């Protein structure tokens, strides 16, 4: 085994042996659970700062990996973030591994994946997951197109016809169209005729 392979084996062993570094009062304060950055304990009476036995381990220099393989994967490749096919062409298949940026769209990502396969460069993207996402997007697009076609084919109902349908539901019979003139038409008012009083004079 070469020196780099020995260092990679040592790195693998140290990764298993290294404890999980968590911040002070991580289990008490819910706010600290969402934060991933390390902050050293500064309390005057902090047992973690003093390095007491049985307390949570602090970040120290002795837990670091060897400098020759620091930042490399366990296979000895250097991960490099890539945004397009032009940056992908600058990588070497022997020493580098392409890490696709999270800001890259699915279409560009599929093109970059095909280019990387042609060049023989390893990537952090799995082919089965990429194909599954592409198939899912195509399925959603076909459903949207089908909905648009059904909307265009269906006859457009006017506002008056909707009104008639609502009347039918309420009355339970055929809705009769009432003209405005019929609505405003009123019956004539009968006037009362008052008769004048008749003076009857008694005959003599």
Buried (B, 14 or more C-beta within 10 A) or exposed (E): EEEEEEBBEBBEEBEEEEEEEBBBBBEEEEEBEEEEEEEEBEEEEBBBBEEEEEBBEBEEEEBEBBEEBEEBBEEBBEBBEBEEBEBBEEBEEEEBBBEBEEEBEEEBBBBBBEBBEEBEBBBEBEEEEBEEEBEEEEEEEEEEEEEEEEEEEEEEEEEEEEEBEEBEEEEEEEBEEEEEEEEEEEEEEEEEEEEEEEEEEEEE
